[in-house]
Amino acid sequence: MGTTKNLNLRAGLLSVLIFLALLGIWYIATASSGAATSTAGMTAEQIEYAKMMGKDPGASAKGSGFPSLAEMGRTVWGHVSNPFYDNGPNDKGIAIQLAHSLGRVALGFGLACLVAIPLGFIIGMSPLLRRAFDPFIQVLKPISPLAWMPLALYTIKDSSISGIFVIFICSVWPMLVNTAFGVASVKREWLNVSATLQVNPLRKAFLVILPAAAPTILTGMRISMGIAWLVIVAAEMLVGGTGIGYFVWNEWNNLSLTNVIFAILVIGVVGMLLDLVFGQLQKVVTYVE
């Protein structure tokens, strides 16, 4: 226990050092780029054209490079200090955008659980069904979730529901495959004991098979959640409206690189937290033989 604690402490310190080193590289790189003259690289015609368009060529050149740490700090504080503002369709706080994305992911993921886990149970308990369904699973599983988006938009005719459908379709396969594998891998000795005790099928499923297959099922759910969070960003870029993916695309159209970088960091942090939640759930159901 002491060795593990010491290792975790050293790993944490190393992570902090790496983070500080990255910040130092960022600071040095942006400081050197910011020292250039404001109109460097612009011809006289370009400067004159910018003035005719009502722009300050010096200011536009200063803001055209990679943002500095100070600029990122101001952007982060601006979003964190007021995350729930709502100034219209294209100007909402980061918390509102995240809530829309997480809501879509939760709904699509929940529907996938309702389909994949019971179906995986049935397939895992029957070698005949496992072989019959395997060709369909192997054909449908590699299809990119975004490839379903045009079909979903055509048939459903609602961009928000289409996004939920894409989350559903990408979440089904890892859960289905892992559930079927976990159920099929339950030790025969445990099943034989339950048969000897004349346990009815329903009790056997919940008291013998489910606890034994739970770690594998949670692994499938963890993989599905990672894919779902990955896909929702791309899906929202396509369908627009609200969500963290739409926020990234909208800020890119506004040429706000600081907001784009901030959104990327938020996506990464939320994805890490979701993975940690499923990691802890996986530890809870994991048993030692």
C-alpha positions in Angstrom: 0.0 0.0 0.0 2.8 2.4 0.9 4.6 1.6 -2.3 1.5 2.4 -4.4 1.0 5.6 -2.5 4.5 6.7 -3.1 4.2 5.9 -6.8 1.0 7.9 -7.1 2.7 10.9 -5.4 5.7 10.8 -7.7 3.5 10.4 -10.7 1.4 13.4 -9.6 4.6 15.5 -9.2 5.9 14.4 -12.6 2.5 15.4 -14.2 2.7 18.8 -12.6 6.3 19.3 -13.9 5.3 18.3 -17.4 2.3 20.7 -17.3 4.5 23.6 -16.1 7.1 22.7 -18.9 4.3 22.9 -21.5 3.1 26.2 -20.1 6.7 27.5 -20.3 7.1 26.4 -23.9 3.8 28.1 -24.7 4.9 31.3 -23.0 8.2 31.4 -24.8 6.7 30.6 -28.2 4.0 33.2 -28.0 6.3 35.8 -26.5 8.7 35.6 -29.4 5.9 35.8 -32.0 4.3 38.8 -30.3 7.6 40.8 -30.6 7.2 41.1 -34.4 6.1 44.4 -35.8 2.4 44.8 -36.2 2.3 45.1 -40.0 5.1 42.6 -40.7 4.5 40.5 -43.8 1.8 42.9 -45.1 2.3 44.7 -48.4 1.4 48.4 -48.7 -1.7 47.4 -50.8 -2.8 45.0 -48.0 -2.4 47.6 -45.4 -4.4 50.1 -47.5 -7.1 47.6 -48.2 -7.4 46.8 -44.5 -7.9 50.5 -43.7 -10.5 50.8 -46.4 -12.4 47.9 -44.8 -12.4 49.8 -41.5 -9.9 47.5 -39.9 -6.7 48.4 -38.0 -3.9 46.5 -39.7 -1.7 46.7 -36.6 -4.4 45.3 -34.3 -5.4 42.5 -36.8 -1.8 41.4 -37.1 -1.3 41.4 -33.4 -4.4 39.2 -33.0 -3.6 36.9 -35.9 -1.0 34.8 -34.1 -1.3 32.0 -31.6 -2.8 33.4 -28.3 -0.5 34.1 -25.4 -1.0 32.6 -21.9 -2.3 36.0 -20.7 -5.0 36.0 -23.5 -5.9 32.4 -22.7 -6.2 33.3 -19.0 -8.5 36.2 -19.7 -10.6 33.9 -21.9 -10.8 31.1 -19.4 -11.8 33.5 -16.6 -14.4 35.2 -18.8 -16.1 31.8 -19.4 -15.7 30.4 -15.9 -16.9 33.6 -14.2 -20.2 33.7 -16.1 -20.9 30.2 -17.5 -24.7 30.5 -17.7 -25.3 33.6 -19.7 -27.7 33.5 -22.6 -27.5 36.3 -25.2 -29.3 34.6 -28.0 -29.0 31.6 -30.3 -25.3 32.0 -31.1 -24.1 33.4 -27.8 -24.6 31.1 -24.8 -22.4 30.4 -21.8 -20.1 27.3 -21.7 -22.2 25.6 -19.0 -25.3 25.8 -21.2 -23.4 24.4 -24.2 -22.1 21.6 -22.1 -25.5 20.8 -20.7 -26.9 20.4 -24.2 -24.1 18.1 -25.2 -24.2 16.0 -22.0 -28.0 15.7 -22.3 -27.7 14.4 -25.9 -25.0 12.0 -24.8 -26.9 10.8 -21.8 -30.1 10.1 -23.8 -28.3 8.4 -26.7 -26.1 6.4 -24.3 -29.1 5.4 -22.1 -31.1 4.2 -25.1 -28.1 2.1 -26.2 -27.8 0.5 -22.7 -31.5 -0.5 -22.9 -30.9 -2.2 -26.2 -27.4 -3.5 -26.0 -27.2 -5.0 -22.5 -30.4 -7.2 -22.7 -29.6 -8.2 -26.3 -26.0 -9.0 -25.4 -27.3 -11.2 -22.5 -29.5 -13.1 -24.9 -26.7 -13.5 -27.5 -24.1 -14.5 -24.9 -26.3 -17.2 -23.4 -27.0 -18.8 -26.8 -24.2 -20.1 -29.1 -26.7 -20.3 -31.9 -27.7 -16.7 -31.7 -24.1 -15.6 -31.2 -23.1 -17.2 -34.5 -26.2 -15.9 -36.2 -25.8 -12.3 -35.1 -22.0 -12.1 -35.5 -22.0 -11.3 -39.3 -24.4 -8.4 -38.8 -22.4 -7.0 -35.9 -19.1 -7.3 -37.7 -20.6 -5.4 -40.7 -22.3 -2.6 -38.8 -19.6 -2.1 -36.1 -16.9 -0.6 -38.3 -19.2 2.0 -39.9 -18.3 5.5 -38.8 -21.2 7.0 -36.7 -21.1 10.2 -38.7 -21.9 8.1 -41.8 -25.3 7.6 -40.3 -25.9 11.3 -40.0 -27.3 12.0 -43.6 -29.6 9.0 -43.3 -30.8 10.2 -39.9 -31.4 13.7 -41.0 -33.3 12.5 -44.1 -35.6 10.1 -42.1 -35.9 11.8 -38.8 -35.8 15.4 -40.1 -34.7 16.8 -36.8 -31.1 17.7 -36.2 -31.2 17.3 -32.4 -32.8 13.9 -32.5 -30.4 12.9 -35.3 -27.5 13.7 -33.0 -29.0 11.5 -30.3 -29.5 8.7 -32.9 -25.8 9.0 -33.9 -24.8 8.7 -30.2 -27.1 5.7 -29.8 -25.7 3.9 -32.9 -22.1 4.4 -31.9 -22.7 3.3 -28.3 -24.5 0.1 -29.0 -21.7 -2.0 -30.5 -19.0 -1.9 -27.7 -21.7 -2.6 -25.1 -23.3 -5.4 -27.1 -20.0 -7.2 -27.9 -18.6 -6.9 -24.4 -21.9 -8.0 -22.8 -22.2 -11.0 -25.0 -18.5 -11.9 -24.4 -18.9 -11.4 -20.6 -22.0 -13.6 -20.4 -20.5 -16.3 -22.6 -17.3 -16.3 -20.5 -19.0 -17.1 -17.2 -17.4 -20.2 -15.6 -19.2 -23.4 -16.3 -18.7 -24.5 -12.7 -20.9 -21.6 -11.5 -23.6 -22.4 -14.0 -23.4 -26.1 -13.0 -23.8 -25.2 -9.4 -26.9 -23.1 -10.1 -28.3 -25.9 -12.2 -27.7 -28.4 -9.3 -29.5 -26.0 -6.9 -32.3 -25.8 -9.5 -32.1 -22.0 -9.6 -34.7 -20.6 -12.0 -33.4 -18.8 -15.2 -34.3 -15.3 -14.0 -32.5 -15.7 -10.6 -29.6 -17.3 -12.4 -29.3 -14.3 -14.8 -29.3 -11.8 -12.0 -27.5 -13.6 -9.2 -24.9 -15.6 -11.1 -24.4 -14.4 -14.7 -24.8 -10.6 -14.1 -22.3 -10.3 -11.2 -19.8 -12.5 -13.1 -20.1 -10.5 -16.3 -20.4 -7.1 -14.7 -16.7 -6.1 -15.1 -16.8 -6.9 -18.8 -20.1 -5.1 -19.3 -18.8 -2.0 -17.5 -15.7 -2.1 -19.8 -18.0 -2.0 -22.8 -20.0 0.9 -21.3 -16.7 2.8 -20.6 -15.6 2.4 -24.2 -19.0 3.4 -25.5 -19.1 6.5 -23.4 -15.6 7.5 -24.7 -16.8 7.1 -28.3 -20.1 8.9 -27.6 -18.3 11.9 -26.2 -15.9 11.9 -29.1 -18.7 11.7 -31.7 -21.1 14.3 -30.2 -18.6 17.1 -30.9 -18.4 16.2 -34.6 -22.1 15.6 -34.8 -22.9 19.1 -33.3 -20.5 20.7 -35.8 -22.7 19.2 -38.5 -26.2 19.8 -37.1 -25.4 23.2 -35.4 -27.7 24.9 -32.9 -26.3 24.2 -29.5 -23.6 22.1 -27.8 -19.9 22.2 -27.2 -19.2 21.0 -30.8 -21.3 23.8 -32.3 -19.5 26.2 -29.9 -16.1 25.2 -31.3 -17.3 25.6 -34.9 -19.0 28.9 -34.2 -15.9 30.3 -32.5 -13.8 29.2 -35.4 -16.1 31.1 -37.8 -15.7 34.1 -35.5 -11.9 33.6 -35.8 -11.6 33.4 -32.0 -8.7 31.0 -31.5 -8.7 31.5 -27.7 -12.3 30.3 -27.4 -11.6 27.3 -29.7 -8.6 26.3 -27.5 -10.7 26.8 -24.4 -13.4 24.6 -25.8 -10.9 21.9 -26.7 -9.6 21.9 -23.1 -13.1 21.7 -21.7 -13.9 18.7 -24.0 -10.8 16.9 -22.8 -11.5 17.6 -19.1 -15.1 16.4 -19.4 -14.1 13.3 -21.3 -11.5 12.5 -18.6 -14.1 13.0 -15.8 -16.6 10.7 -17.6 -13.9 8.0 -18.0 -12.9 8.3 -14.3 -16.6 7.8 -13.3 -16.8 4.6 -15.3 -13.4 3.5 -14.1 -14.6 3.8 -10.5 -17.8 1.9 -11.2 -15.7 -0.8 -12.9 -13.6 -1.1 -9.7 -16.7 -1.5 -7.6 -18.0 -4.5 -9.6 -14.7 -6.1 -10.1 -14.2 -9.2 -7.9 -11.1 -11.1 -6.9 -11.4 -14.9 -7.4 
